Amino acid sequence: MQLDEKPELMAPAGTLEAVSAVLDAGADAVYLGGKRFNMRMHRSSYNLSDEEIGEAISLAHQRGKKLYCTLNNLIFEAELRELRQALETFAELRPDALIVQDLGVAALARELCVGVPLHASTMMNVHSVESARALKLMGFTRVITSRDIPLHEVRRIGEATGLEMEYFVHGDLCICQSAQCYLSGQLFGQSSNRGRCMKPCRWKWALVGSNGDGRPSTQSEGHLLARKDLCLFQHIPALVQNGIAALKIEGRMRTAEFIAPLVKAYREAVDAYFADPAHYVTDFETMSSLWERRVREFTTCHAFTNPGAVSVDPSGRREPRFFSESAPEPRLTVGRHDAPEMAKGDLELVVRVSSTASAEAAVKAGANAVYIGGDEFVRHATDIRAEWLGDFAAQMSERGVRVAALSPRISDERDLAEWRWWLTELARVKPLGIGVSNLGALQAAREMGAEDIIADFSFNVTNSVAADELSTMGATRATASIELNFTELQGLLATSRLPLEVIGQGPLPGMVLEHCVIAAATGDTPQGVCPMNCRRAEFALHDANGQAHRIEGDRRCRNHLYMASDVCVLPNLGLLAGTRLAGLRIEAQFEEPGVVGVVTGVYRRAIDALRKGQPFDAASGVETIRAATGRTLSDGPFAFDKVRRVEKAKELAVSA
């Protein structure tokens, strides 16, 4: 790497005062958000008005610096008109770039803010060359990569695509993969993907595992998901050598007095390194000052390797603020709403499974489509191979049943290489849909010539423009965001031209973690020699209400944390049937074939009854599902008491 171009030093600002302070401290660029549509929406006194943004842009440009505006949360269908107005304002203000998450925002920005560069927010969760390449085709010039990949992988992405790579170097960290945390949205109606996270990751949790005799045993207690703050001050040379174009400091909700010294410290370190790289050493006094002024303890997180237990602080002693407390999940509403007439067209019953026997059981019970695979969980290993899948798909085609193979939810370079191998194995399986969970998997499927591509829930589709963008990229169907309530979903379904399905039964994900909670409890790390306790017992995280959130470890040692209750829309199926919904999906990847058959059969009979205009006994169906799965059931994101839950969340945020 040639030492001839300094990386850009990016500073956050939540007020005009902070803009001036960080520029004085040496920032090359400032990023900030407006009063609408950004990922820091908790404090009304922060974020800038349109007029103030104009002043901030002028202030930065007068000093020869840049100013980037965040428009980086998910947008609901009902907000598209207001989004267009915001984009028209930015078109007049001319910031140096827009930082975005939502594919719909990206599409409208290209239309309304011609000439304003697009930067992919870290909420786009880019892990691979393929993901970045897809974004480049969409007009992006810079990628803020996932915070869960090491620097050497970021370098590879930049070199392979020619895009600028931006990397966080200091500040707060989420423990969950970006844009894949749904706990806050489902518990409080306050989505972490919309800048209103109530931070359940900061709660006290108890890791409970079952012994060989099935009895639960507490393995560890404390703030088990409380990630320390990032600090890469001692690693300026590594950041430069890995081709990072922009060093990003986090903290838009911090005061000018807090942020300015951080910016000054990194400014002086970068300048010192480029002035004399052969003799550069980290300044001890500056590092000591950063340490003394820290909010939480420090970590380098994933910059170099999977840090394991050392990246979290179970004590909770340095947590500056708790945004919420443990809350019970939404109850199941039975028989509260009359079913409207079923919409024209057939509502497909889709079942996701992980074994050949479960696939066959789903079809026998009446499934119209079977989705296979995705993340492979160590306690639910799949026996599905290409030869069997070829025979199964051919037989199902004759019966009019769709079959699709799903990609892993997170796809770094290793995942993508293995996914491409699997796609090659499946090339002779006809007909077969390909389900994709991220832009990298979608790009790989396109390059392999897949014709029927299903964009999964992890794309967080919340508006019709985003759905159109996926369609342009090759998707033939998509799964709606699992955070949409009935009203929000209806708005999306009414306008989307891309067929949409929804997950209506089964376990819903709360988080996906590169961090292994199970290994951390014993001081181990997936990067070392792990005793693989995840293979010996079942584990769950229990919250303060005693609700058990199951943990499933996948073959990459990622932890998938689920909601404590399974979603069940059966009692309110008529509301969905009266929309333009293309498919209702049952998540049954953890169920035995007999259970798959029972649950699928209940929904098959209910859908058939609705189609014929006949009543069905929802209460009896619910009891049948509950008895078969042994799980508690919930309205999930479709909670009818969501208004009350939102108000409760606001009370907690104010009192915290």
N, C-alpha and C positions, 0 to 999 in steps of 0.2 A: 504494500500500500504506500503510495507516494504521499509525503507529508507536505502537500502544497495547497491544500484547501481546508480551512477550518470547518468543523461542523457548525451548523446554526444552533445557537443557544436559545431555546424557546421558554418563555416564562408565562405563567397564568396570571389572569387579572379578573377580579370580580367587581372592581370599581374603577372610576377614572383616576382616583388617587393611586391605585395600585398600578395602573398603566404607566403613569409618570414615574413611579418609584422603580419599577423593574427596568424601564428604559434607562433611567439614571444609573442603575446598578450594572448595566452592561448587556442586557438582553438584545439579541439580534432580531427577535420576533416575539410578538405577544399574541396569545390566543385568549378569547373571551366569548361569552355568550350573551344573547339578548334576553329579554323578558319572556320569550316564548321558545319552545322547542330546543331545549338543550339538556344535557345530562347533569346539571347542578341546579335543581329547582327548589331546594328546601328553604333557602333563606331569601325572603322577599326583598330585603335591603341590598342584596347583591344582584349581579347581572345588570347589564346596561340598557337603557332606553335606546330607541333608534337614533335619537339626536346625540346621545352620549357616544354611541358607536361611531357616528360620523366624526365627532370630536377626537375620539381615540385614533381613528384611522389617520386623520390629519396630523395629529401629534406624532404618530409613528413615522409617517412619510416625511415630515419635516426634518426628522433626524436620520433619514435614510434607512429606516428600519421597516419591518413588515408587520402586518396585523392580520391574523386569521380569525374567522368567526365560526363558532360551533353551531351547527344545526343538526345535532347528532343524536336525537332520540327517535323512537318509533312514532309514526304518525297514524292516527285513526282516520277512518274514512270521513267522518264528520268534520275533521280538521283540515281537509285538503284545500278548501277555499282560503282559510287563514294562512296556510303554508304558502300558497301562491302569492299572497300579499306580502308575506315576509321575504320571499325570494325576489319579488319585484323591488322591495326596498333595498335589499342587498345589491341588486343590479345597479341601483343608483349610487349606493355608497361605495361600491367597488373595493371590497376587502381583497387582500392578496390571495386568499383561498377560503373555501368553505370546507369544514370538517364534518363529514356526514356518516351516518350509520345505515339509514333506511334506503333501500334500493329505489323506493318511490321518490324520495328527496333527491337522490342522484339524478334520476331521469328528468324531473322537473327543473332541477338546477341547470342541466345542460340546455334546456329549452329557454329558461327565463333569465339565466345569468351567463350568457354567452361571453366567453373570455375570462371568466373567473375560474381559476384552477380548482379541482376537486381533490381533497385529501381523504383517504379512507380511515375512518375512526378505528381505534383499537376495538371498538364494539363490533366491527366486522370480523374480528377474530381470525386474522390471516395467519396461517401456519405453513403455507406451502407456495412453491413457485406457481403452481396451477391456479391457486386462488388469486395471487397477485396478477398473473397474466390475464385472468378474466376481468379484473378491475381495470387493467390497462386498456383492454378493448372497450370498456365502458367510459373511458375518458379520464381516469384518475392519473394523477402525476406523482402522488406520494402515498405511501402506506405506513400507518402507525400499526406495527405488527402486534400480534398477540403477545401478552406479557408472560406467556407460558412456554416460550421457545427460547433457546440459548442464542447468544450473539452470533455464533458461527453459522447457524441456520438463517438468521436475518441477513447475514452477508451473502449467503448463497442466493437467497431470493432476490436481493438487489442486483447482484451480478448477472443473474439469469434473465431478468426482466428489464433492466435499465431504469427502473423506478427508484425514486428517492426513498430511503428507509428512515423512518423516525422511530425512536425508542425512548421509553420512559427511563429516567435516571434517578428520580428522587420523588418521594411522597407516598401517599396512601396507595394501598394495593387491595384488589379484590382477590379472594382465595378461589373463587369460581372462574371457570373459563368465561371470557367476555361474552356478554349477551346470552349466556346460557344459564342464568340464575333466575328462577321463577318463584322462589319462596315468598318474597315480599309481595309480588303481584297477586299470588293466589291467596295468601293469608290476609292481606290488608287492602287489596285493590290498588296498591301503590307499586307500580312496576319499576324494577331496577333498570329496565331498558328505556324508561321514560324519565329518568332523572329524579325519581322519588323513592329510592330504595330505603326501606326501614331497617336494613342491616341485621337480619336475623343471624348472619354469620358471626356476629359479635356476642350472641347470647352465650349463657352457660349451657353446656351439653354434657351428657354422659354417654360414653361409648359402652354399649352392652353387647356381649357376645354369648351365644348359647354353648354350653359345654357338650361333651359327647352324650350325656344323658338328657339333653334338651333343656336343662335348667339355665335361666339367664344369669349372667355374671357381669358385674360392672368392671370394665377393663381400665377406664380412665375417666376423669371428670375435669371440668373447667371450661375455659373459653377455647374449645378445641379447634375452632375454625377462624380464630382471630389472627389474621396475617399481620406480621410486623410491617413497618414502613420500609420502602425501598431506599437504598443509598448506594450509588455507584461512584461516589466522589473519588474513591481510591483506585478507580479503574478507568480513568480518562484514556490512557494509552490503548487499552483493549477496545474501547468504544471507537476510537479513531481507526485503529488497525482493522476493525471489522466493517469499515465503510459506512458507519452510521452518519447520515446526512444531517440529522437534527436531534439534539439532546433535549428531551422534554421534561420539565419540572412540573409536577402535579400540585394543585392547590388553588383552584379558582375561588373557593370559599374561605380562603385564608386572608388575613389582613395584609396591608402593604408592609407593615413593620415586620411581619413574619417572613414574607416572601423575598423582599429585597436582599437581605443578607445571604439567602440561599443562592440567589442569582449572582451576586457579587463573588461568592466563593467559587462557583463553577466557572464564571467568567475568567477569574484570575488563574484558575487551574488550567483551563484550555489554552489561554494565552501563554502561560509558562511552558506548557508542553511544546507548543509550536515554536517558541523562542529558542529552546534548547532541548530537543527530545533525547539526545544522547545522555544528558545528565539530569533528566527530570526525576524528581521524587515527590511524593505527596507531601504537602505542607502540613506538618504536625499540628501547629496551632490552629489552623483553619479546621482541620478534621476534629480536633478537640472541641472547638466552638460548635460545630454541627452536632456533635454528640451531646453536648450540654443542653442544646436547644431542641433536641429531638422531642417529638410528640410520643410516638411509640418507640420500641426498640427497633434496631436496624437489621436489614437483611439484604443480600444481593439477589435473593429469590432465584429465578430460573436463568439468570444471565449466563451462568457457566455450567450448571448441572441442576438436577432435581434436588432441592435443598433438604427435603424431608422435614423432620420435626423442628429443626433449628429455625425455620421460617415462620413459626407461629409462637404466640405467647399465651399459654393457657392461663396465666395468672390473672389477666385482665387489669393489672394494676395501673397500666399507663393508657387505658382507653379513655379518650377525652370526653366521649359522650356516647350514651346508649340511646339509640333512636326508638327502640321499641322493646317490649317484653313479650315473652312467649304467649301465643294466642291459640285458642282452639280452632281447628279447621272448620270450614262451613258445614253446617248440618245438611242432611239429605232432605229435600223437599218432596213430599209425596202427595199427589192428587191435588195440587194447589191451582193448577191452570187447566182450562179446557183446551183440548186439542183442536186446532183449526183443520180445515180440509187439507189433505195431503197435496203438495205441489205436483204439477204435471211432471212426468218423467220418473224414472226409477231411482230410488235412493239405494245406492250400493251398500252392502254390509261387508266391510273390510276387516280382516282379522290378521294381526301380526303374530307370528309364531317363531319358535327357534328349533323345532324338530320335525322330522318327517311324519311321525305319528300324530303330532298336533296339527300339522297341515292337513292331513287326511281327515282328522276329526272335525276340523273347522268346515271343510267342504261338505262332509256328510251331514253336518248340522245346519247347512244352508248359507254358508258364506258365498258372496259373489266375487270376492277377491281375497287372495292370500298374499301377505307380504312376509318375506323370509329374511332372517339375518339382521344385519346392522351390527351393533356392538355385540361381540361374543363374550358372554359373561362366564367366569371360571366355574361358577356353581351351576351353570345351566348350559353346558357345552353342547354345541350343535352337532348333529350327525348328517347334516345336509351336504351333499357333494354334487358336483356338476352332472354326473351321469344320472343320478336319481332325479335331479331337478329337470333335466331334459325330458325324461319320460313323464314326469308329473305335469310339466307345462303343456306338453302335447295333449295329454289326456284332458286337462282342464280346458284347453282351447276348444275341444270338441263339445264341452259342456257349457261353454260361454262364461267360464270363470277366469278372471284375470290373475296372473301370477307375477310378482315382482321381487327382485333381490335388492336389499337395502345396503347402503354404505355405512361405515362407522360414523358416529356423530362428529367426532373430532378427527381431522386428517392432517397430520404433519407429514414430513417427507417420507418417513418409513411407512406410515399408514397408506399414503397415496401409491407408493411402489407396490405394496401388497394388494391394494384395491385394483390397480391396473392388471396385476397378474390374475386376480379373480375374474375381472371382466373378460380377459382373454380366454379363460377357461369356460366362461359362460357364453362366449360368442356363438357357439353352435346351438344354444338353447333357444328355441323359437316356438311361439312368441314369448317374450319375457320383458316386463317393464323393469326399469332400473330406478331405484329410489336413491336420492342423494341428499346429504345432510349439510353440505357446505359448498362454497363456490369451487373449491379445488376438486371435489368429487364430481360436481356438475361438469366442470371443464374436462375432466378425464373421460367422463361418459360421452360427452360430445365428440371428443377426439377419437373415441373407439367406435363411433357411428351409432350409438344408441338412439332409437327412434321414439320410444315411450319413456320419458323421464319424469319422475315424480319428485318434486321438491318437498322435503319433509318439514316438520314443525319447527326445526331449529333455524330455519330461515326467517322466522318471526314475521310472517306476512300479516300485516294489519291494515293494509289499504290496497285498493284496486290498481294503483299505479305500480306498486311493487310487484303485484301479481303479473301485470303486463310486462314488466321488465324481465321477470323470470321466463315468461313465455317467449320473449324475444331471444333469450339465451338458450332456448331449446326445451324448456319444461312444458309438458303437456297437461300437467295436473299439479296441484300444490296442497299442502296441509296448512290450514290456518293456524295462526299463533295460538298457543295453549293458554294465553292470558286474556283472551277476549271473552267478555260476558255476552249474554244473549243479544243485547241491544247493539253492541259493537260488532258482533259477528253478523247480525242481520244487515247492518249497513254495508259491510264488506261483501256479503253474498249478493246483495241487490245490484251491485255495480260491477263485480268482477267478471271479466270475459273468460278467464281461466277457470276450469272446473276445480272446485275446492272441496276438500273433505275435512273432517274434524275428529279429534280423538274424544270419544264419548264414554268410554268404559275402560277401566283398568288403572294401573299405577301411573301417575304423572311425575315427571322428573322435577326435582327441586333445584339441584345443582349437579354439575359435572366438574370433578376436581382432578387436577394433575397431582395434587397432594393426596397421599394415602393416609387417611386418619387411622387406619388399623395398624399400619407399620409405625406411625409416629407414636402410638401408645406404648410401644416397646422400644422406642429409640432407634428403630430401623428405617431404612429408606429403600425404595424400589431400585435405586441406582447401585446399591450395595448387594451383599449376600443376605437375602431376606428369608426368614423362616416360613414365609407364606402362610401366615395364620388365617388369611382369608379363605384358604382351602379347607381349614379344619373346623370352622364353625360359621354360623350365620351372625351377622353383626347389624346393629342399628344405632342411630344416635337418638337418644331420648331428650326431649326438651323439658322445660320446667313443669309443663302440664302432664308429663308422663307419656306424651304421644311418641310412638316409635317410628322414626323415619329410617326405613331399611337402607342399607348400604350394599350395593352390588359392585364388586370389582370386575373390571373387564380384563382381557388378556394383555393389555398395555399397562396394567396396574392403576388405571384411573378409577376413582371412586365415583359412582353414580348414586347420589342421595335422592331419595324419593319422598313424596308427600306422605303423610302418615295415613291418609285414607285414599282409597281408590275413587276416582271420579265415576259417577253413574248418572247418565242422562235419561235412563229408562222412564222415570215418572213424568218427565217433561219432553218426551220424544216427539210429541205432536208439534211442539214449537219449532223443532228443527225440521220436521217433515214438511212443515208449511213454508219452508224457504227454498232457495235454489241450491241447496246443499247437494253435492254430487255423491258424497260417501260418508258413512259413519264408521269410525274405526274402533275396534276393540284391541287394546294392548294386552296380549296374552303370552308374551315371550317367557314368562316365569311360571306358567301354569302347566300342569300335567294334561295329557290328551283328554282324559275324562272331564276335567274342569273346562277345558276349551270347548268341548262339545256342549256342555250344559249352558254356559254363558252365551255362546253363539246361538244356540237354539232358542233361548229366551228372547233375544233381540230379533231373531228371524220371525218368530210368531208375532211379536209386537209390530214389526214393520208391515208384515202381511195383513194384519188386522187394520192398521191405519190405511193401507192401500185400498182395502175393501170398504172402508168407512165404518168398520165395526169397533166396538170397545175392546180393550184388553185390560187384564187385571195387573196393573203396574205394581201394586203392593205385593202380590204373590210373586211376581217376577223378581222384585228386589230381594225378597226373602230367599228365593231359590239361588240367586247370585251370591248373596251373603253366606249362605250355608255352604255353597260349593267352594268359594275362594277362601273362606275364613277371615275375610278382611272387612274392616269398617268401610262404609260408603259415604260419599260426600257429593254435594253439587259441584265441588271444585271451582273452576273459574266462572261457572254459570250461577254462582250463589245469588239468590234473590235478596239476601240481606246485605248486598255489597255496599249500598249507600251507608248503612250503619257501620260497616267495617271500615270504610274510608274515613268516616268521621272519627271513629275510635283511633285510627292510625294518626290522624292529625292531632288529636289530643295527646297521644303518646309522644309525638315529635316535639310538641310545644313544652311538655312537662319534663322531657328527658334532659 
